[in-house]
Amino acid sequence: MDILLVDDNADYLHLMKDALFGAGYTVHTATDGVEGCDLLSTEEIDLIISDIRMPRLDGIKLHAFAREMDRYKRTKFIFVSGYKDVYANMIKLDPETDYFLDKTTPADKIVELVDKLVFGKFSTQWGRD
């Protein structure tokens, strides 16, 4: 499973990449929405995790870009932001495909959500050691 992880905070990007890679995912990283759009255009991505506030192109515009492409119209998209209170009500989320987490959510909890989104009910049948 290929995940696109987009964040301009190098420490957070590294932490989440390690957590997702350690859980068995292939992780493509981008430091802003422009790089994210480039990867969406060249790679086959199964799930997107993106910060909202970034230089050049923010996560909201990245989300809109992804939804304009046929292959990403129903791809799960997780917004992660330290400004949840500011953005939570500004973004129209599709409850079947879009999710919003506070950036203080521990990496292991984000991996659990990713497992659930990717594997559905089967995610609880395979325990992580």
C-alpha positions in Angstrom: 0.0 0.0 0.0 1.4 3.4 -1.0 0.8 6.4 1.1 1.5 10.0 0.2 2.6 12.0 3.3 2.8 15.8 2.8 4.1 18.2 5.5 6.5 21.1 5.6 7.7 20.2 9.1 10.7 18.0 8.5 10.6 16.5 12.0 6.9 15.5 11.8 7.4 14.2 8.2 10.3 12.0 9.4 8.4 10.8 12.5 5.3 9.8 10.5 7.3 8.3 7.6 9.2 6.0 10.1 5.9 5.0 11.8 4.1 4.2 8.6 7.2 2.5 7.0 7.5 0.4 10.2 3.9 -0.7 9.8 4.7 -2.0 6.4 3.5 0.8 4.1 5.4 2.4 1.2 5.6 6.1 2.0 6.1 8.8 -0.6 6.9 12.2 1.0 6.5 15.8 -0.1 7.3 19.0 1.7 4.4 21.0 0.3 1.3 20.7 -1.9 3.2 21.3 -5.1 5.4 18.3 -4.5 2.3 16.4 -3.4 0.6 17.2 -6.7 3.6 16.0 -8.7 3.6 12.7 -6.8 -0.1 12.2 -7.3 0.5 12.7 -11.0 3.3 10.2 -11.3 2.7 7.5 -8.6 -0.2 5.2 -7.7 -1.2 6.4 -4.2 -3.7 4.5 -2.0 -4.1 7.0 0.8 -3.1 10.6 1.4 -2.1 12.3 4.7 -1.5 16.0 4.5 -0.9 19.0 6.7 -3.1 22.0 5.8 -0.8 25.0 6.3 2.1 24.8 4.0 4.0 27.1 1.7 3.4 27.3 -2.1 0.2 25.1 -2.0 -1.7 24.1 1.1 -3.4 20.9 2.0 -6.9 22.2 1.1 -5.8 22.9 -2.5 -3.9 19.5 -2.6 -7.2 17.8 -1.6 -9.1 19.7 -4.4 -6.4 18.7 -6.9 -6.7 15.1 -5.9 -10.5 15.1 -6.1 -10.3 16.4 -9.7 -8.4 13.3 -10.8 -10.6 10.3 -11.5 -8.2 7.9 -9.8 -8.3 9.9 -6.5 -11.9 10.9 -6.3 -12.6 8.3 -3.6 -9.1 7.9 -2.1 -9.0 8.3 1.6 -7.6 11.6 2.7 -6.5 12.5 6.2 -5.9 16.1 7.1 -3.5 16.6 10.0 -3.1 20.1 11.4 -2.0 21.9 14.5 -4.8 24.4 13.8 -7.7 22.0 14.0 -9.9 24.6 15.7 -9.3 27.0 12.9 -9.8 24.7 9.9 -12.2 22.0 11.2 -15.3 23.9 10.2 -13.8 25.5 7.1 -13.3 22.2 5.2 -16.2 20.2 3.8 -15.4 16.6 4.6 -16.9 13.6 2.9 -17.5 11.3 5.9 -16.7 8.2 3.7 -13.3 9.5 2.4 -12.1 12.5 4.4 -10.7 12.6 8.0 -9.3 15.3 10.2 -6.8 14.7 13.0 -5.0 17.1 15.4 -1.3 17.1 14.8 -0.9 16.1 18.5 -2.4 12.7 17.7 0.3 10.1 18.5 1.9 8.4 15.5 0.7 5.0 16.6 -2.9 6.2 16.7 -2.5 7.6 13.1 -1.1 4.2 12.0 -4.2 2.5 13.6 -6.5 4.8 11.6 -4.6 4.1 8.4 -4.8 0.3 9.1 -8.6 0.7 9.6 -9.0 2.7 6.5 -6.9 0.4 4.3 -8.0 -3.0 5.8 -11.4 -2.2 7.3 -12.7 -4.8 9.7 -9.6 -7.0 9.1 -7.3 -4.4 10.7 -8.1 -5.7 14.2 -7.5 -9.4 13.2 -3.8 -8.8 12.7 -2.1 -7.5 15.8 1.0 -5.4 15.6 3.8 -6.5 18.0 
